[in-house]
Amino acid sequence: MQLRPLRHLALCSALCLISACASAPAPVKSADTYFKEGEAAFAKRNYNEAIESWKKVKESDTAPALTSQAELKIADAHFENKAYIEAAAAYEDFRKLHPTHPQAPYALYRLALSHYQQIAGTDTDQTPVKNAVATLEAFLGQFPRSEYAPELSKKLADCRDKQLAYENYVGNFYLRTEKYQSAIKRLNEALVRFPGLTRLDDTLFYLGKAYLKAGELQQGKVALQRLAAEYPASPRNKEASLLLQKGFAGYSSQGA
């Protein structure tokens, strides 16, 4: 009666076979296959899945041309997924690794947009605005005739307007907290940095007020008269006119 040992041997063999199959590594795909899988996932807006597929293209290290495409695709996937910090880092890495690549201008364009998309309110960290201005100016300086130039020119103008709005915000803060000399310094610097912008009517108004508060009445008068002359349609002129009409006596003791 040797059936039981034979059954036991057969069972052990089957278990070993199953175990071997379970532990066998998944077949390695080609870089081209991973790249196409990434494209398919991207088309379905499965951006994280697309990124994982394109990372495997990079890891394969078998097709340099495909690897550089995958690196740029990863950046695009982050951007479309609204992960702008990650996108900016990926575009910057691409530019450093491939400075002469035909897609390097596109990477700089999307890098600028990645910084621009991170811009928040006037009372928040202004680093994204600063980074956006730097990359926008870099792109427009290098590629002034690019198809992207008109779009980026508008965004640069918007960024400069936001920078001036921040300077006005800080200047008015100093004014309200009675740090008049700090306000005067900040607002005068803004006049130099942002000539011709529409928000300079606010700058001149706050500057005139700060001078008056500091007791520098003639300087305050000059700033408010300049406001009227250069920005005649500004709503700030009504209050500025009232200040000039009532004179300066005792004004420095009034509240902002």
Summary of the structure (lengths in Angstrom):
residues: 256
radius of gyration: 31.3
end to end distance: 107.5
largest distance: 122.7
contacts: 760
relative contact order: 0.05
helix: 75%
strand: 0%
